[in-house]
């Protein structure tokens, strides 16, 4: 783990019985330490995000989300913005009574079918997996990032039409302090799979986090709520939904992934909310230096 990982993540990892080996904050430094550990112990590397098996595993959350949404709308049609007459036939999606072909890339709004899914983007394993799982379903997939100190490498990379290999940021969304992986970039940069990536400010992240805690009673870390923050505050995203969704609008699935924080850390975040540039945790290295680059958190 990088030396500037949050204390809560370090403590939790140790609490699960793992031996924590510290490294520098850049990807090169981390990979060098990994090679040392493998050479000394014979350990097997499980990549955190940039591997086909990890991508496919992460993608199962999209399949679960699809199932959960259908079950919820079947029990209460008012949970969908779309008409109730477009339902299911023996568990299969239907459009005006006809069974829908899942492989069709066209999008036909109906109850129980998500118009869009938005998920956090850091290394990209989760977003790439979701996009792969939902390809051909008609559900649009979007990524969400923090914008602080260039943490929005995915969005910037799409604009430049090339992957950005390094990130140096101290965003409070510490789980997203890492560049998009090489394999994941091939999926995320494919507009047929990921329609776009949006970014939000630190203040917007905190506001969304506060809403989730107070209204939903769910304890999450800042990284988890970037997708919700986009839905609430990004005018470009909201305008797109308004234009494409028309009067009905969209049914949007928002991925809330990550709860690696503590009450003390959250309290400090909100206490220092108005202090620009200051962060409650993970801003100092073990020797007291303020350095962060390619930090996974």
C-alpha angles and dihedrals in degrees: 000000000000112000090239094056112131114273090236092058092047092049093046092050091051089045091061089058100260125141106234116218114192127219140172120280101252123088091240091054092048093048091050091054090047090054090051092051092048091049093049100041107020089238122166118237116234104195113226095222118334102083132090093237092051091048092051092046092051090049092066089078088069090054090050091047092052091052094046093049092051091049092048094049091045088057095043119015091191088075089075126067090214131086118281094229093076099075136128137295114211089335094312122117113254135196114204090339097312120113109249120233106237091207091061112111094204118102119229113177114234139152113277094022118103115231091201144002123204123194138175117269123212116125087355104234094122096044093045090049094049092047091050093049094048097043110127095013096100091243111130115226124211135179128221129205140171114255097207115125094345097308088141094082091141094057093042092047092053090052091049092042092232138087116260106225101199139040129192113187143130097205115159086238088081094168088067098051094112136086122253111271122248096246093042091051090063088060100038093048090054105097090201088065106029116032096196149320125241132192134212137197128252090252092052091050091052091048092052091045091053091051092052093049096044101038104027096031090225120140108221139161122244093257090061097062104049091101092052090047089055091052091049103039114014106101094195092056093044092049090051092053090048093050098042098033096048119190093336096051124197138303101228127193112211118199113219103190124169139038101182099138141085137236089248092052093047091048090053092048092057093040091057095035093118096047105095115224096006120116128193096221145016096028098113132062122223090267093048097259120142101227130135128166129155088351116175092190 
